[in-house]
Amino acid sequence: MSMHRILIIEDDSLARERMVTALSQHSDCEVLEAGSIKAAQQHLEASSVDLILSDLQLPDGLAIDFLVEARKQLPALEILVISVLGDQSTILSAIAAGASGYLLKDAAPLDIYATAMEVLAGGSPLSPSIARYVLIQARDAEAANSTKSGEHSILTPRETEVLREIAKGFKYHEIAQILAISPHTIPSYIKSIYKKLDAYNRSSAVYKAVKSGLLVLD
Amino acid sequence: MDCLYLINKLKDYTVRLESKWLLQIISLSAVLLLLWVNAIGPDISHHKVTDLTCDTTAEPTFRGNLFQPTGSREVVNCRGTFTISQPHSGDYGLLIPVFRDKVVITVNSQPFPTTQIEPWRTPGLLTKIPYYTALTRAVLVDDTNKVHVRVEALSGRRAMLGDLYIGPEDAVRSQFRWLWLSSVIVPTLLIGAELALAMMFFMIWNKRRKEHAFGWLAVFLILQAAQGSHIAPPITGNFNGVSYWTLITLFSAAAYVMFARALTGNIWLRRPWLLCVAPTALVAAALNSDTQTATQLLFPIGIAVLTSYLLTSAYIFYLGWRRGKIYAFLFFLATASFALLLIHDTLLQIGLINSSASLARPGIVVLVVAIILLSINSFSTAQAKLDSFAEAMKQRAVEIELRLQLSFQELHRQREKLLLAHERTRIMRDLHDGMGAEMVAILALAERNGQASSAIAQHARSALTDMRLIISSLEDYGGDLTMALGTWRERAEPLVKAANVSLGWKIDRLPLVDPFSQQQILNILRILQEATTNALKHANASEVTITASQNDNALIISIDDNGHGFERPATTGRGLDNMNHRAMQLKGQLTVNSSDRGTTVTLELPFCSSCEKRFETNIAR
């Protein structure tokens, strides 16, 4: 069993310890912790990591730029954003930071571990709220495109269907059943959706709003 | 788009203007033709008395006055003969087209009525009233008759006699009528027209002070009407042959130059008041000189000034035309024609040419017609412009109003969204900074203390879940309840998992619920949350299933568990009341069926007829 190096960036020490405990009790996890972006940077300089769990709002600023930079340096790096509320603006910022998803601060220890392992295994979890956001973005982009020319829509019809079912709260295996497709194909749809999302999310108004501080993150 | 529209409109105007311009040229030609016909009349040249011999003498005047106690007047005596052909038995007529100033006729020693022109009314040398008298057959003899014409000049003026025609009454009278028309009737009509137009243009100028052209035109026309008009009083009387009213002509010519200047927007004449110098000087000179000087020296100077003013105006109009002002061409033509007629008359008066009629005075018809055409043209053009601009404006107004309405609606939507976002941000910051962090801390501490505190951890976790639920209700679902439900599942999942319960999820495609406000969505989610929490806490269930579907009349959301049911009051009573209260606010129906095999909570939300059409669009489509 290979070792996973996981860096937890969280300024709230109680919440951080919870996460550290939830992960380090498993023998395949080696956990590093940081309470600020600066501390996280020092860790990254010293050694490489496979997964970062990070709060976005830290004492020394927004973590978005740091996470984007880290991902550039370590292309294999996976990121999960830690959030108290899991609200829309946090999710959008997480996507902007290149995260594969988010983790609630109060997630049960087993869930924390399970989510981390899922991400490390290459399965990007897509939550209903992210799915909803993507659908709305795609619809707006399509509306803007259709007035210009008959360009292809950004999402394929199948991807849209998958997203719609996710947004309605269905799990991957339930969706496979509803759409009568193989459960193994769903992650590939999700991956493709993520790629498209990442492409136009950076130019989106919400991302810009978050970057310019118009939208406050939790 | 707008620019193109305007350009097209302008093109329309240009085409319309050109066709009008053509119409004006045609009218002008018609008027000129009419004048020409007037001047010619029927041919009576063969009735001309050819053997007329005249001698000029000066006679002393009998009456003197304060300014000219003594003086003399010029008298012309002419004698001639005419023959009556035998077969003609009708009356004869005698016609003198031009004479000055008093004529006395004797035929075969028989005297005929005497005529004298009124010097105060008509311009001195340009006076052209034809003389006609019928010669009854009884006075005439067959074969050769003798005629004697005595022409007397008024004091200080030159006596003058034009041609003399004697012939059968019909032909001569007919020619007289033509001359009378052009020398008396037309000028009289003109004075009326001039006065009417002057008043009209004055009114226009009064309303639109910026349009100086109309003001100057009014001045010009007033002066024209006053000069030689029947309404002008005879201020000279008999003591002086000079018609002072004639001097007004110079001022009216100056006003005409000003009009040309204003109409074409030409400002090369930097000091326009200079135009008044020559007329004023002439008036001063005329008032202080004797009749002889006034008539023989000042009159030609006046004519020269007049002609130069007219030619100046014609040149200004010409320049205006060259600069692209179409109507200026019309005035150029009219003014130039008038100047030519004036020159013709001047030559006639000084005896260089011989013609039966003067043309300048009726020639002013050309100018007046041009003015009338101009005013009609400018009015109809302005009207057409106004009409189509009004139409265009109306169209623009409608478009703008529509756009405004749309943008207002959009603004309203954006504002609502923004307000909501602000509200969400505010609440979230409060929750995050305060309660959220505290709850996580409580949770962490409770977990650290182990089994004993797991109830605390559970409460902390459900408090966090409830917080997220409130925030979720504020998010933008585009009116799609299924999405709100999906987000609820995301939020509720940890709680359900922590209780070791499996969650069944049966969500049909539901119509859009635009009519549901954020508050209503929160109410639905709260009912869902309450029922689920009850199932988790009190029913000891291993499975909870959420179903959302619809029938023809209503949207149905139900929460089923496989627990042992509950007895009414006690712990669940308060939660039930809350759910009923929320269902009431939603105008829906809440039913709870509980048995020892499980509990079913059903929320039925009837569609409202007016909301139906809002269900058509779907966020995901």
Boltz contact constraints between the chains, C-beta under 6 A:
constraints:
  - contact:
      token1: [A, 14]
      token2: [B, 441]
      max_distance: 6.0
  - contact:
      token1: [A, 14]
      token2: [B, 444]
      max_distance: 6.0
  - contact:
      token1: [A, 15]
      token2: [B, 440]
      max_distance: 6.0
  - contact:
      token1: [A, 18]
      token2: [B, 444]
      max_distance: 6.0
  - contact:
      token1: [A, 84]
      token2: [B, 432]
      max_distance: 6.0
  - contact:
      token1: [A, 84]
      token2: [B, 436]
      max_distance: 6.0
  - contact:
      token1: [A, 85]
      token2: [B, 428]
      max_distance: 6.0
  - contact:
      token1: [A, 85]
      token2: [B, 468]
      max_distance: 6.0
  - contact:
      token1: [A, 85]
      token2: [B, 471]
      max_distance: 6.0
  - contact:
      token1: [A, 87]
      token2: [B, 428]
      max_distance: 6.0
  - contact:
      token1: [A, 87]
      token2: [B, 471]
      max_distance: 6.0
  - contact:
      token1: [A, 88]
      token2: [B, 475]
      max_distance: 6.0
  - contact:
      token1: [A, 105]
      token2: [B, 440]
      max_distance: 6.0
  - contact:
      token1: [A, 106]
      token2: [B, 440]
      max_distance: 6.0
  - contact:
      token1: [A, 106]
      token2: [B, 443]
      max_distance: 6.0
  - contact:
      token1: [A, 106]
      token2: [B, 461]
      max_distance: 6.0
  - contact:
      token1: [A, 106]
      token2: [B, 464]
      max_distance: 6.0
  - contact:
      token1: [A, 108]
      token2: [B, 498]
      max_distance: 6.0
  - contact:
      token1: [A, 127]
      token2: [B, 490]
      max_distance: 6.0
  - contact:
      token1: [A, 128]
      token2: [B, 486]
      max_distance: 6.0
  - contact:
      token1: [A, 128]
      token2: [B, 487]
      max_distance: 6.0
  - contact:
      token1: [A, 128]
      token2: [B, 490]
      max_distance: 6.0
  - contact:
      token1: [A, 129]
      token2: [B, 487]
      max_distance: 6.0
  - contact:
      token1: [A, 132]
      token2: [B, 483]
      max_distance: 6.0
  - contact:
      token1: [A, 135]
      token2: [B, 620]
      max_distance: 6.0
  - contact:
      token1: [A, 164]
      token2: [B, 620]
      max_distance: 6.0
  - contact:
      token1: [A, 167]
      token2: [B, 483]
      max_distance: 6.0
  - contact:
      token1: [A, 167]
      token2: [B, 486]
      max_distance: 6.0
  - contact:
      token1: [A, 168]
      token2: [B, 482]
      max_distance: 6.0
  - contact:
      token1: [A, 168]
      token2: [B, 486]
      max_distance: 6.0
  - contact:
      token1: [A, 168]
      token2: [B, 507]
      max_distance: 6.0
  - contact:
      token1: [A, 169]
      token2: [B, 485]
      max_distance: 6.0
  - contact:
      token1: [A, 169]
      token2: [B, 486]
      max_distance: 6.0
  - contact:
      token1: [A, 169]
      token2: [B, 489]
      max_distance: 6.0
  - contact:
      token1: [A, 169]
      token2: [B, 505]
      max_distance: 6.0
  - contact:
      token1: [A, 216]
      token2: [B, 425]
      max_distance: 6.0
  - contact:
      token1: [A, 216]
      token2: [B, 429]
      max_distance: 6.0
  - contact:
      token1: [A, 218]
      token2: [B, 428]
      max_distance: 6.0
  - contact:
      token1: [A, 218]
      token2: [B, 432]
      max_distance: 6.0
